[in-house]
């Protein structure tokens, strides 16, 4: 495994409240104004790209990304899920998993574009504990489903 | 399989020059000023979300996304790869696979943010045929590597 990088914010801190983790990766809840249904799935070791992982590591990480998507869909019923692995500023492999709503600040634009409105959409209030449980259940369903 | 939707631009047209395809999905080359190393991987059937696919379909699609990433990395040697499945405007499952360069119009911002510069980075000239071949080779390596 690559060594933690003292200058990397995803090597030195969790990056948010941890919803689920194993020895390889973690799901964290992101604090982003206007976007309460926003998680990140972070690979624990400091690697930059999906193709820096081997195929089984990639499947392990994507399984968690899709379980997080399923958990957000189940409890938020969003208009759309946005998935992105960018990392131009923090080149430590992490996925944004964002539930989007028709009235959110940027919809239908990506959240990185200029905002279209300042007021926030009405977004369901889902507890951290509910999300935690939903990720566990989605992972179990995925294991049963294939 | 879901029926093609007459109003959906990814149901009614390829969306760009096809680099690779099978019965389920295709890789197309995107024409985007300033971003010559930009592909999309499109699921052929009209579904919106990754979790609308079953687990084996998801793996099939992601294998092609990562082969496309590997092909772009091999020939363009970018600063970073950006992967994104958004679809807020065209809710037909497709992945953006974008090679990013330190001097490109938005770097290190996402390409959907406001541009930081108008001039273009010096980006290697790679032929369509070279990319086609690189995707085939990356798929073959993935099959051999796991």
Boltz contact constraints between the chains, C-beta under 6 A:
constraints:
  - contact:
      token1: [A, 49]
      token2: [B, 81]
      max_distance: 6.0
  - contact:
      token1: [A, 50]
      token2: [B, 66]
      max_distance: 6.0
  - contact:
      token1: [A, 51]
      token2: [B, 66]
      max_distance: 6.0
  - contact:
      token1: [A, 51]
      token2: [B, 69]
      max_distance: 6.0
  - contact:
      token1: [A, 51]
      token2: [B, 70]
      max_distance: 6.0
  - contact:
      token1: [A, 55]
      token2: [B, 142]
      max_distance: 6.0
  - contact:
      token1: [A, 55]
      token2: [B, 145]
      max_distance: 6.0
  - contact:
      token1: [A, 55]
      token2: [B, 146]
      max_distance: 6.0
  - contact:
      token1: [A, 56]
      token2: [B, 146]
      max_distance: 6.0
  - contact:
      token1: [A, 62]
      token2: [B, 62]
      max_distance: 6.0
  - contact:
      token1: [A, 66]
      token2: [B, 50]
      max_distance: 6.0
  - contact:
      token1: [A, 66]
      token2: [B, 51]
      max_distance: 6.0
  - contact:
      token1: [A, 69]
      token2: [B, 51]
      max_distance: 6.0
  - contact:
      token1: [A, 70]
      token2: [B, 51]
      max_distance: 6.0
  - contact:
      token1: [A, 80]
      token2: [B, 88]
      max_distance: 6.0
  - contact:
      token1: [A, 81]
      token2: [B, 49]
      max_distance: 6.0
  - contact:
      token1: [A, 82]
      token2: [B, 86]
      max_distance: 6.0
  - contact:
      token1: [A, 83]
      token2: [B, 85]
      max_distance: 6.0
  - contact:
      token1: [A, 84]
      token2: [B, 84]
      max_distance: 6.0
  - contact:
      token1: [A, 85]
      token2: [B, 83]
      max_distance: 6.0
  - contact:
      token1: [A, 86]
      token2: [B, 82]
      max_distance: 6.0
  - contact:
      token1: [A, 86]
      token2: [B, 110]
      max_distance: 6.0
  - contact:
      token1: [A, 87]
      token2: [B, 80]
      max_distance: 6.0
  - contact:
      token1: [A, 88]
      token2: [B, 80]
      max_distance: 6.0
  - contact:
      token1: [A, 88]
      token2: [B, 100]
      max_distance: 6.0
  - contact:
      token1: [A, 88]
      token2: [B, 108]
      max_distance: 6.0
  - contact:
      token1: [A, 89]
      token2: [B, 108]
      max_distance: 6.0
  - contact:
      token1: [A, 100]
      token2: [B, 88]
      max_distance: 6.0
  - contact:
      token1: [A, 108]
      token2: [B, 88]
      max_distance: 6.0
  - contact:
      token1: [A, 108]
      token2: [B, 89]
      max_distance: 6.0
  - contact:
      token1: [A, 110]
      token2: [B, 86]
      max_distance: 6.0
  - contact:
      token1: [A, 110]
      token2: [B, 112]
      max_distance: 6.0
  - contact:
      token1: [A, 112]
      token2: [B, 110]
      max_distance: 6.0
  - contact:
      token1: [A, 112]
      token2: [B, 112]
      max_distance: 6.0
  - contact:
      token1: [A, 112]
      token2: [B, 113]
      max_distance: 6.0
  - contact:
      token1: [A, 113]
      token2: [B, 112]
      max_distance: 6.0
  - contact:
      token1: [A, 142]
      token2: [B, 55]
      max_distance: 6.0
  - contact:
      token1: [A, 145]
      token2: [B, 55]
      max_distance: 6.0
  - contact:
      token1: [A, 146]
      token2: [B, 55]
      max_distance: 6.0
  - contact:
      token1: [A, 146]
      token2: [B, 56]
      max_distance: 6.0
